[in-house]
Amino acid sequence: MGGLRELAASFVLPGPTGVAIRTRLRQLAPADEKVLALVGAHLGSLAARDLKVRCSQGLEHSAETWAARKRGLTPVSSSRWAGSLTKATHDQWALARRGRLAHIQSLEAGIRMIAHRLSLPVGAKGSKRMPGGYRSAREWHAKSRRLRVLEDRLERARADWEAGTVHVVRGGRHLARTRHHLSDAQLTEAQWRRLWEAERWFLQADGESGKRFGNETIRISPDGEVSIKLPVPLAHLANAPHGRYVLACRVGFSHRGQEWGDRVAANRAVAYRIHLDVERGRWYVTASWQIPVSRTVPMGAALAHGVIGVDMNADHLAAWRLDIHGNPTGSPRRFFFDLTGTADHRDAQVRHALTRLLHWVRTCGVKAIAVENLDFTREKTREKHGCRKRFRQLISGMPTGRLRARLTSMADQTGITIIAVDPAYTSRWGAQHWQKPLTHDHRRTTRHEAAAVAIGRRAQGHPIRRRTAPPPHDQSDRAGHRTVQADRRAPGGEGPRPPLPGPRTRCVPPDRGANAGDQNVQHRSGRSAEHESWQQDSLPLSP
């Protein structure tokens, strides 16, 4: 046991800080679509120009240079459009900056791993924490050359980081590279051009509290009227006073519509983004605003009605309900999803699985969900699992961070608390201590379901092991109960167990029927309460 790492304490995940809702712009007139395309293309060109200026400034950026950029954009757009443009380009630069730091850390981890494996003899065996030496002299030679390549990349990345240089592609690097592989993407040049231009358009405006309906640039009234402040070069297209263009359609938000309507009616800030889905030929508008972080519920209050442990896997969520004593109750549940296909499809699959999970939690009356605080950033490196390509693809495809963030956001509206626990050894210990006792003739417990029990018990502060410290000397309990066992005076064990449906594999003699409950309360070694879950007493297994 000396090789086990120290477990981190469980904690309650904080709630979301913002809200984003989306709806479709239906029944747009051809003139409306033309105006939206012209405004998006014009502002997109300004955004590209401003991003170039921001990237050239690097670490020399200051409030004065920001104001100078905004003054340069105001004559060709408007003061508020210029503010949205400069803020968006600065956020994009900051995102690229964080990505550069993550790339440096990934290179450093790869270099350390290769150097470690090169220092070992060829064919040396590794441990569970660290891989061993390379399998052959040929592989050792190839990895020694790769080490020099990674060191050269790291040197260039560190130089860019120190100089504040970032590499950004408006429209996306992936889409830009697709231009050279149109046949593989099953696209024509015209189709790719439409996708590329639509991704580079800019039609988003930040909200401003105190202004009419919370936004002066893109305004949506409580009755659904959408109007846009046109840039100065396109002011001749206005069909409303003050250089505004009113769309012919009306919009309404079904999700959080009442909350959005209250903010708009009170003139509180709401940011909007209009974008085109080229493949479907549909226009959408997204409304977003900030919300105060909900007050964190104390751990004890969240666990007052038990907890549901959730184990995330590559294709499903395994969940099991635990009572306040840490005992699994009822039957486990699985919520399947498919993580193949496009990013939108994967995201929808995750949302549907979480929706089904939350509906089940509400029917159980439980107020807490325990999940693992997973982070595969260090574990999915190519250098550590180079010969296990399918394993690397498996853990890389699991959206652990997105699932945790989306679950926290969705649970915040239902009053359910999310508890993050240390993921160490949950699968191993869950299978060791819970898989066999919870398996019987009518249900085969999987390793993932046993891990869900381990996750829930860790959130409650109980040890994962069912029983520690066996009875000393003999099979009696005269030296005291086991350290993880409820005391014999605990309520719930006075009478016989209720009859369970299904075939019985062990019969009680007629002369012992009246005392069956009292005998099993003792939990002696070798009795049904210890080995067969379908005959276990309802006593809690933990204090």
N, C-alpha and C positions, 0 to 999 in steps of 0.2 A: 504493500500500500504506500510505500514511501515515494513511488514514482508518480503518484497522482498529483495533479496541480490543485491549487487552492480554488475553491468555488467562489464566484462572485455572488453578492447578495441580490435577491430579487427586488425589482422596483416597478412602480406603476408608471406606465408610459404617459407622457403629457398629451393633451388633446391637440387638435389641429389649430393653426393660427390663421387660416384663410379658407375661403369658400369659392368654388368655381362651378357654374352651371351653364348649360348650353342648350340652345334651341335652334330650329331651322328657320331660315327666312323663306317662307312659302309664297308662291304666286308672285314672284318678282317679275316686273315688266322688263322687256328687252332693254329699254332705256336705262332702267335701274342697274342691270348687270353691266352695261357699258360704262356707266359712271363709276361704279365700284371698281371695275378693272382699271379705268384711267387713274383714279385716285390712288389705288394700290400700287400701280406701276410707278407713278410719279414719286410717291413717298418712299417706295422701295429703292429707287435710285438715290434719293437723298440719304437714306439709311446706309446704303453701301458706301457713299462718299464720306459720311460721318464716321463710319466704322474704320475706314482707312486712316482717317486723321487720328482717331483715338488709339489705334494700334501703333501708329508712328510715334505717338507721345510716350508710350511705355510707362515707366515709373515717374516720368516728369509731369504726370497729370496733377492738376490742382483745381481749386474752385475758380480761379481766374481763367484757365484754359477751357474749363467746362462752359463758363459764361460766354467766352469768345465763340465757341462752337455753336452755342444756341443763338447768339446774335447773327452769325453767318447763315443760319437756316431760316430765321424768321422771315426775311423778305420773300423767300420762295415757297413758304408754307403758311404758317401763322405762329404766334408765340406759343400757343398750347401744343400745336403739332411739333414744334421744335423741342419743347420740353419732353414730350413722349419719345421723340427720336433719340435725343441724347441720352436719356435714361435707358432705353432699350439697348443701345450700342454699348454703353458702359457695363450693363449687366452681362451682355454677351462677351465682352472682353474679360470680365471677372470670372465667368464660367470657364472660358478657355484657360485662364490662369490657374484655376483649381485643377482642371484636367491635366495641365502640364506638371503640376506637383504630384498628382497621382501617378502619372507616367514615370516620373523620376523614382518614386517609391517602388513601383513595380520593377523597374530596371535594377535597382539596388537589391531587391529580394532575389531576383533571378541570378545576379552575379554572386551573391552569397551562397546560394544553393549550388551553383555550378562549382564554385571554388571548394565547397565542402566535399562534394562528390569526387572531384578530381584528386583531392588529398587522400582518398581512401584507395586501397588496392583494388585492382580490377576484379569484379565478382564478389566483393565483400558484401555481406548481408547487412541490411539496415534494421531499424527498429520501427515501432508503430508511429513514432513522432518524426523520424528523419529517414530518408531513403539511404540505401547503401551505395557502394561504388557502382561504376558503370559495368555493363554486362560483358563488354569485349574491348579489346584494345582499339578497334576501329571506332567504336562509339566514343571512347575516351578521347581519341584524336579529334573527332568531329566536334565534341563539346569544348575542347580546349580552343579551337578556332572560333566557336560561337562566343566564348567568353570574351575574346578580344573584340568581337563585333559589338557585344552589349556594352563593353567599357567605352567604346568609341561613341555609341549612341548616348550613353549617360553623360559623357563629357559635353556633347553638343546640347543636350537637354539642360544641363546645369548652366551652361553659358547663356542659353535663352532665358532661363529663369532669373538669373542675376541681372540681365539686361532688360527684363520686362517684355521680351518678345513673345508673341503668341501667334498661332496659325489658325485662322478662322476662315471658313467658307460659308458665305451667306447662301442658304438654300440646302446646305448639307453636303458633306464630303462624299457620303455614300451615293447620293443622287448625281453628283458631279462625275464620279467614276463610272456610273452606269452609262454615261454617254459613250463610253468606249466599248461597251458590251451590250448593245441594244438587242442583239439576237438572243442572248442568254436571258435577258429581262423580258423578252417578248414584247418589245416596244418599237414603234417606228420613230423616226427622228422628230416628226411633228408632235407625236404624243409625248415624247420626252421633253420637247421644248415647252409644251403647255404645263407640264408638271414643274419644270425648272422655273418658269416665270411666276407661276402661282406661289411657289415656296419663297420667292424673293420679294413678293409684294409686302407692303406694310400698311396695315389698317387696324391699329390698336391705339387706344387713348387711355391715359390714367385718369382716375376720378378725382374730384375735388369737392370736399365738403363745403356746404354753404352756397354752392351754385345750383342752378335750376336742375332738378332731377339728378344731382350728383355728378354731372359730367357736361361740360360745355362743348366738347369736340364731337363725340358720338353720344347722342342723347336719345334715350328711350323713355317715353312718358308712361305713366301707370296704365293707360289704355292701350299700350302697345305700339304707338307711333314711333318710327325710327327716323332720325334726321342726322345729317352729317355736316359738319363745318368744312366747306371746300377749301383747298389751298388757293392761294392767290392766283396762280396761273390758270386754274380751272374755275374761277368764280363765275364765269359767264354761263356755266351749266346750272346755276342755282335756279330752283323753282319755288323758293321761299325767301322771306326777307332776311337780311343780314348775311347774305352769302351762304345760305344753307340749302341742302338738298334733302327732300323728304321722300322716303321710299313709299311705293304704293302698297306694300304689304303691312300687316300688323303681326306682332309677335307676342308670345306669352310663354312663361317658364312654368312647366309643370312641377319640376323638382325645386323645392324651396321657393316656390313662386310667391307665397305670402310674405316670407322674409324679405325677398327682393322688393316686393311692392311697398313694404313698410319703409325700407331704406330710401327708395326713390321718392316716396311721398314726403319724407322728412328731409329731403335734399342732402342725404349723406353720400359719401364718395362711393362710386361704383365704376370699376374699370371695364372696358369693353374691347373685344377683339372680333373682327369680321374676317372670315377666311373662306376659301373655296375648296371644296372637295372635287378635284378634277375628274377622278374616276367615276364618281356618281353624278357629277354635274349639279351639285347642290351647294348653296351658300348657308353658312352657319354664323351665329353670333354667340360669343361666350361672355358671360358677365362674371366678375370676380370682385371680392372685397375682403377686407381683413376683419377678423373677429377676435375678441379677447379670449385668451387661453382659459379653458374651463378649469375650475378649481380641482386639484387632484384629490381623489377620494382616498382616505386612509386605508392602508392595507387590511386592517382588521375589519373595517366596515365593508369593504369589497368582498371579503371572504366569509361574511356572516351567513350566507345561504349556500355555501359550498363553492366549487369552482369546476370549470370544464377545461381539461387539459387538451391541447391541440398539438399534434405532431405533423409538421409539414413534410411532404414528400414530393417526388418529381411529378406525380400524376394525381395525387389526392391529398386531402386533409383527413387525418385520423383523429377522432375526438371521443372523449369518454368523460362522463359526469362523475364527480367525486363529492361525497357529502362532507360535512364540516370536520369529520374525523379522518378524512383521507381515504375512505373506502370507496371503490368504484361501485356505482349503482346503475341499474338498468343495463341496457345493451349499448355497445359502442356504435358510433356512426362514422360513415365515410362520405366525404364530399369530393367528387371527382372533378377534374378539369383537364383540359388539353392545351399544352404549351407549345404546340406546333403552329406554323403559319405566321401571319403578319403580327406586328406589335399590337395593333388594335384588337385583333382576335385574341391574342394572349391576355391582354388587359381585360377584355370582356369576360373571358373564362374565369379569371381570378375574381372579378367582381361578382359573378354569378355564384361561385362557390362560397364566397364570404357572405353573400346574402342568404343563402340556404343555411349556413352555419348560424348566423345571427337569429334567424327565425326559429331555429331549434332551441337556441339558448333562451330566447324569450319564453317559449312554451315550457321550458324546464323551471323557470323562475329563478335562475342563477344570475348573479350580477357581476361575475368576473370570468374572464377567459385567460388562461395561462398559455403563453407561447414562448418558444425559444428565441433568445437574442442571438440569432445566427448572423455570421458575417464570413463569407467564403473568399474574401479578398486575398487573404494570404494562402488559402488552401488550393486555389484553382490555377496556380502558376504552371506554366508549361514545363519549367525546369524541375519541379517537384514530382509531377505526374506525367512526364513526357511520354512514357510507354503505355499510359492508360488513357488513351484519347477519349474513349466513350465515357469514362468517369469524369474527365475534365468537362466534356460537353454536358454531362448530367448536372453537375453542380453549377456550371456557368449559366445554365438555362433556368435555374430555380430563382424566381424573383423574390428573394428573401426580404430585401429592404422595401421594395414596393408593396409586397403583401402586408408587411407589418404597418407601414404608413397608411395604406388604404383601410386595413382593418381598424386601426385607431380612429381614423376619420369617420368610418361608417358606424362604429360602435358608440361614438360620442353622441350621436343623435338618439340612441336607444337607451342611454343611461347605463351602459355596460362598461366596466373597467377592464383594461388590458394590462396584464402583468407579464413582464419579461423576466425570464429565468436564465440562468447559466446553462448552456446546452451540453456541458461536459458529461459524458457517460450516461445520458438519459436512455439512449437506445440499448446500450449494453446491459445496464443494470435493470432497466425495465423488463427486458427479455429474461434476465436471470431470475428475477424475484417475482414477476407477475404473469408471465406468459403461460407457464404450466398451471398454476393454481386457478387461472381464469378460463382454462380450456376444459370443456366437458363434451358429452356426446352430442349435444345440440348446438354447440358453437365452438369454432376453432379460433382462438385469439391469435392475431398476427403480432409480429414483432413491433409494428408501428403502433398498434393499439396499446400494447404494453408500455411503449414509450410515452404515449399520451397520459397514462396513469402516473408514470414517473415524473412527467412535467408538472402535472397538477399537484402532486404531493410536495414537490420542491417549492412550488409557489406558496403552499400552505405552511411551509416550514417543517414538514415531516421528513424524516429520512426515507429514501426510496425503498430500502430493505424492509420487508414485511415484519421480520422478527430478528432481533439481535439477542445475544447472550442466552444460549439455550439453557434449560434447567440443569443444574449441576448434579453430579454423582449418579443420578438415576432418572427415571421418567416421571417423577412427581414434581409438584410445584411448591413444595414446602419451604423452599428457600426464597420464594417470592416470584412474582410474575416476570415475564420477559420485559426488557426495557422499552420495547416499542408496543407493548400490549396494554390494552385497557384493563383497569382494575376489575376484580370480580364483582365489586359493588356497583359497577356502572349500570345504569338502567337499560332495560331491553333484553336481559338474559334470564329473567325469572321463569318464564313459561316455556313450553315446548315450541319448536319451530312450526310455522304454518306448513301445511302440505304443499308440495311442489308438483306441478303436472309432469307427466313423462314417466318413462320406466325407471324403476329404482334398482340400482345395482347392488345395494346392501340392505338387507332387511333387519329390523329390530325385533328381537324375540318378544313374544307376547307378554312375558312377565316383566319386561323393562319399558313398556310403552309409556307408562305414567311418568317415569323419571328420565325420559330421553332428553328433554330439554336441560334438566339439571346436570346430566352427565356430560353433555357436550359443552356446557358453559365452562367446564374445567380446562378445556383446550389442551388436553394432554397430548404428548407426542404420540403419533401413530393413529389418532382418532380422526374422524371425518372432518372436524373443524379445521384441521391443519392441512389436509391433502386434497379434499374435494370441495371446489368452490360452490357446487350446487347444494352442498350440505352445510355450508358455513353458517354460523350463527350471525345474527345481525349486529353483534357487538362491534363497536369501532375498534380498529386495529391500532390506533394511535391516540394518545391523550389529547 
